[in-house]
């Protein structure tokens, strides 16, 4: 009879085989969003479905279940080993609820929906996307029954991205926060507006690419263990901590879009590169949660990348790349311009206050789709109405409206709330970092972000999935998640910028 340690080694080997297949699938998905020729779409869908089905079957093996249960009952595992086993057993039991046929059907439909979304964006026509989205929504409804839920079907999907999150929790979070944000938003709109027209000058594509690559490298993204490319919608993915991919997009009439998408995705990439390599394939080598992942991207994008100290160092560097456009723009004007608050149509380009109205709109729509109180054909009308009500703007096209995000074409229902949660965690983490690293602001102002990255690596990245989000927050900050950190951060920043 094998010893506990022999069984644990077998468990690791089996999980790494499954991780190899999932990583191969992720590589093919990355390729289809970056370099794959258009005619490859149909066959790529078949290939991805085969890999999804194969990964499912390996993770549903009776032998693996037996090993996990034996290890869970063993009394001589190390604490970290036991945590890995129990988390994997939880995942295993959830995976067993699916059928191979459903996994294949969902993978095939996601592929169809993604390519329909690409075509719909090119032709600015939601009608081209709607039929495939409708089929995908029906599959996601079926998935809620497979997973099981309490109180609301959307809870089953929320839990896939943020364990323990519920409609009741998210509804309360938004109902508590949005009035505060609306109050600040309205106060700012009564003040003289800051200038940001310099962002909309002509910024040549190649120069933007060169600037983005310089910035990503300066933030310590390891190009020996990753790369950056162009995609329709910026994203990050990882096949292993030593092979992490990020993407950006470039508009020659909007330099801000590319700059902060680079910083945002670099935050995701740094987290993936900081996960423990030796735990590849098991929970200790996986990210804590989607909200914690978002906390890392939002921390770098906003708490660092939209701060005055950051641009004390990097603005002169930016001016070297774009002397014609920025030579006569002062650092103060640039800093205020990059933090301009105004109603907008595009989530990824929104300011830090109105951003959460964008998230709330998406959350409400997908919640209604999953509960059956909204049909996909009605989505553009509801979207436009919500934007008019909350932000006072109405999309002039589907591309600037309900087609702007890739998430629904991926079947990622339940993901959007993690963006807001991520911002709240980011503010709390960064405030703690400033306490733990007294010279942090001066270091950032000198271009030295390595001390911050090292602290994040130690406190967050290296922890893998050993803890849930709330537990990790308590570990890092000594307190549970508290959105008042985020509100204070906004008030401190915008009092100065808008003389509130």
N, C-alpha and C positions, 0 to 999 in steps of 0.2 A: 504494500500500500504506500503510495507516494506521501512524502512528508508535506507539511503545510507550505514550506518554502518552495518545494518542487511544484506543488499545485499553483502557488502564486506566480511562479515563473511561467507555467503553462498559460495561465490567465493573461499575463502580460503579452506573451507571444501571439495569442489569439486576438487580443485587442489591437495589436499593432498591425496584424494582417487586415483587419477591418478598417483601421485608419488609413492603410495604404490604398485601399479601394476608394474610400471617401475622398482622399486627397487627389487621387487620379480623376475622380469625377469633378472635384473643384477646379482642377487644372483645365479640364475640358470646358467647364462653364466660363472660366476666365478667358479662355481662348475665343469662345463664341461671342464674348462681349468686346473683344479687342481686335483680333486678327482673322477670325474665321471667314472664308469667302461665303457670300450669300447662299450659294447653291448647296452648301454643306449643312444647312439648317435641319432638313428632314432626317438625314442620317445621324446627325449629332444628337437629335432627340432620341433615336433608337439606342445609340451608344450609352447615353446618360441613363436611360431607363434600365438597360441591362446592368449597368454598374450599381444603380440604386437597388435593384432587385437582389443582386449578388450580395451587397453589403447587408441588406435586410436578412437574407437567408443565413449568412454566417453569424449574425448577431442573434438569430432565433434558434440556433442549434441546441438540441437537448443536452449535449455534452457540456457546452458552455454554461448552461443553466445549472447543471449538476455541480460543476466546479465552483461557481459563484455561491451556491447555497452551502456547499461544504466549507468554503472559506469563511462565509458569514458566520457559521456556527463554530469555527475554530477559536480557541482561546489564546493562541500564541502568535497572533499577528501583531506587528508594530502598529501604533495608532494611525500613522499615515496610510499604511497598507490597508487597514480596516476601513478607513474612510473611502479609499479608492474602490474597494470591493463593494461596500454598501451603496455607493453612488452608481456604480456600474450595474449592480443588481436592480436598482430602481429603474435605470434606463432599459435594462434587459426586459423587465416585466412589462414596461410600457410598450416596447417594440413588439413583444409577442401579441399584443392586441391587434396589430395590423395583419393584413394578409399580403402575400407577395403580389397578388393581382392588384390590390389597391395601391401599393407602393409604385408599381409600374404605371398604373393609370394616372396617378398624381404626377409622376415625373414626366410622362408624355404630355400631359395637359399644361404643365408649367412651361415646357419647351415651346408648345404651340402658342401659349399666351405671350411669352416673351417676344417671339418673333412677330406676332401680331402687333404688339406694343411698339416695336421698332418701326414697322411699316406705318402704323397709325401716326406716330410722331413725325415721320418724314412727310406724310400727306396731311398732317394736321386734321385728322378725322377720328374722333372717338368711335364712330360707327364701325370702323375696321377692327377695333379692339374688343368691342362690347360682347360679341357672341362667345369669343374664347374666354373672356373674363367671367361671363355668366356660367359657363361650364366649370371653370375653376372654383367659383364660389360654391357651387353645388357640391363639389368634392370636399371643400373645406368644411362645409356643413356636415357632411358624412364623417369627416375626421373628428369633429367634436363629439359625435356619438361613439366613435371608436375609443377615444381617449376617456370619455366620461367627464361629467362636470356637475357642479352644484350651483344652483340659483340661475346661472346664465350660460348659454353655450359658448359665448366669447371667452369665458373664463378658461376653457380648455386650451384655447389658442394663446391667450395671454401667458399662461403657465409655461408654455413652450419657450418663451423668451425671457420671462421673469418669474421664477418659481415663487408661488405664494401670492402673486398679483391677482387682483379680482376687479371686476367692474365696479363694485362698491368702493374699493380703495382708490382706483383711478378717478372715478367720479368725484369723490371727496377731495382728492388732491387738486383737481382742476377747479372745483367750486371754491376751495379755499384760496387758491393762487390767482385765478384769472381776475377777480375784482381788484386785487392789489396791482397787478400788471396793467389793467385798464386805467386805473387811477394815475399811475405813473405815465402811461402812454398818452393820456389826455393832457396831463400837465406839460409834457414836453411839446405837444402840438400847439400849445398856446405861446411858446417861446419862439424867438427868431430861429429860423432853420440854419443849420450848418451847411457849408458848401461841399459837394463831392463830385462836381462835374468833371474834375480832372481824372476820375476813374473811367469815364466814358470817352476819352480821347482814343485815337488809333494807337493800339499797342500791337506791333507785329507778332505773329504767331511764334516764330522761332525765338525771338527775344524773350517772350513770355515763357516758353519751354525752358530756355536756359536759366532764367531767373528761378523758376519753380524747382528745377533740379538742384540749383545752388542752395536754395532754402531748405529743401528736404534733407540734403546732405549735411547742412549746417546744424540741423536739429538732431543729428546723430542716427538717422535711419541708415542702416548698414547695407550698402549696395553690393557687398559680397554675399549678403543673405537675402536680397530682395531686388525689386526693380519697380520703376514707375512707367506707366503707359497711358494712352488716351482711350477713353470710352465715352459712350453716349451719356452715361450717368456715373459720376465718380463713385468708386467703391474700393474696398480692400478685401483680400482673401489670403488665406495661408494654407500651405500644404505641409508645413513643418516650420519651427522657429528659424531654420536656416534657409527657408524659401518662402518669402512673403511678398505678395504683389499688391501694389496700390495703383490707382488710376486717377486721372484728372481730366478736365475738359477745358478748352480754350475758346474764348470769344474775343476777337480782336478789338471789340468796342467796349469791353468790360474786363479790365485787368483784375478787379477785386474778386470776381468769380473764381478765377484760376488760383489766385494767391491763397485764399482761405480754404478752398477745397484741397489744395496741396497740404496745408497745415493740418486740416481735419483728418485726412486719410493717413498722414504721417503719424498722428496720434494713435490711430488704430494699428498701424504697422509696428510702431514701437512696442505696443503691448504684446503683439504676437511674437515679435523677436525676443521679448523678455521672458516668455514662458519657459519653464524648465525643459530643456531638450531631452534629458534622460527619462522624462515621463511621457514621451510621445505616445499617444494612443489611449492613455488612461486619464481619469479626472484631474490628477495633480498636474498634468501638462496641458489642461484646457482652460480657456478663459472662465472667470467666475460667472458672468452673466452678460446679457446684452446691454443692460443699463450700465454696468461697470465698464464694459467695452466703450459705450458711448461717453462715459465720464472721462475716459482717456482722450478721446478725440476732441470733446468739447473743452476740456481743460487746456489742451495745447492750442486749439483754434481760438478760444475766447479769453480765458483767464490769462494766458500767456500772449497769444498772437494778436489780441486786440487791446493789449495794454500799452501804456506810454513807455515803460521801461524797455519793452521788447523793441520798439521802433527807434528808441534813442540810438541803439546800435545798428539796426537793420535798415533804417530809412536812408542813411547815406549810401549803403550798399545798393538799395533799390534805385536810387537816383543815378548810380553808375550804369545800370542796365537801361534806364529810360531818361537820359538827361534832357532830351527835347520836351518830354511831357511833364516832367516834375521839377525842373531846375528852379522854377519860380514859385514852387509850392513849399511853404514852411512846414517844419515838423509838426507844429501845433495845428495848422490847418489840415494836414494829412491825418493826424490822430483823430481830430474831431470828425473829419469826413468819413473815416472808416468805421466810426461808431454812430453814424447818422441813423436816427430813428424815424421811420416813416412807413405808412401802409405799403405793402408790396404783394406781388402775385406769387413769387417763387420762394418756396420754403428754404432752399439751400442758400439763398441770397438775402434772407431776412435778417433784420437786426435781432439782438439778443432778447428784446422784450416781445416784439410781435411774433417772433419765431414760435412761441408756444400757442398762439392762436392758430397757426398753421397746423401744428400737431393735433390740437383739439378738434379741428374740423375733420381731419382724417380719421381720428379715433371715433368720432361720432358716426361717420359714414360707414366705416367697416363694421362697427358694432351693429348698426342697423341692417347691414347686408347679411351678417351671420345670423341674426335673430329673425330675419325674414320680413322685416318691416320696411325694407327698401329694395327695389329691383335695380339691377345693373343699368337698365335702359334709362332710369330716372337719375342716375348719378350726376351727370353734368349740371342738370337743373338745380339739384340740391347743393352741389359744390358751389355754383355761382351765387346762389342765395346766401349761403353761409359766409362767403367772402364779403358780400355786400353788407351783411348784418354786423359781422365782427370787425372787419378791416376797412369797410367803405370803398372797396375796389371790386371790379367785376372783370374777369378774364375776357380778353377779346378773341381768344382762340382756345381750342382744346389743348394745344401744346403748352400754353401758358397756364392752363387750368388743370383739369383732372388727368391729363396725360403726362404731367411733369415728373412723376416719381416712378421708379422701376419696381417698387416693392410689391404692388398687387400682381404684376405679371409674374413675379417669383412665387406667388402664393403666401407672401409674408404677412398674413393678417395677424395682428397682435404685436407687431414690431414697433409701430409708431410711438406708443406711450413711453417706450424706453428712451426715446430722444429727450423728453422732458425730464424723466428721472435721472438720466445721465448728466444733464446740466446741473441738477440739484446736488448730485454726488460730487461733481467737479468742483463746485464752489466750496463745498465743505472740505474736500481733500486739499484744495489749493490754500485755503485759510490755514489748515493744519500744517501744510508744507512751509508756509511763511513763519509759523511758530517754531517749527523744528529746524529750519534753516534760516537763522536770523538775517543773514546777508543775501537772501534770495533775490530781492528786488535789485540790489546792486549788481549781483552776478548776471541776472537777465539783461540789465542795461549795458553790461560789458560784452554781451554776446555769449556768455557762458551758461548754457542750460544743462550742462552735464550733471551738476549737483542735484538738480531737480529730477532729472531722469534716473539717476542712481537711487534717489529716495523712492521714487515710484516703483522701480524695479524691486527694491527690497520689500517695500510695504504691500504692494499690490500685485505686480506681475509674477513674482516668484511664488505667490500663494496658490496659483492655479485655481482649481474649482473646489478647494478644500472647504471653503465657507460659502454660505449664501450671501447675497448682496448686503443685507442688513448686518450680518455677522462681520463681514469684512469691514464695513463702515465703522462698526464699533471697535474693531481691532485697530484700524488706522487712526481714527479721530477720538476714540474714547466715548463716542456718543452715537445713538441711532441716527438715521437720516433725518435732517432738520432743514426744511426748505427755507427757513428764515435766513440761513447763510446766503442763499441765492438772492433773496430780496435785498439784503444789506449790501451785497456785492453790486447789484444794479443801482441802488440808491447812491452809493459812494461814487460810482463811475459817472452817472448821468447828472448828479448835482454839479459836478465840475464842468462837464461838457456843455450843459444847457443853462447853467447858473440858476438852478432851481431854488 
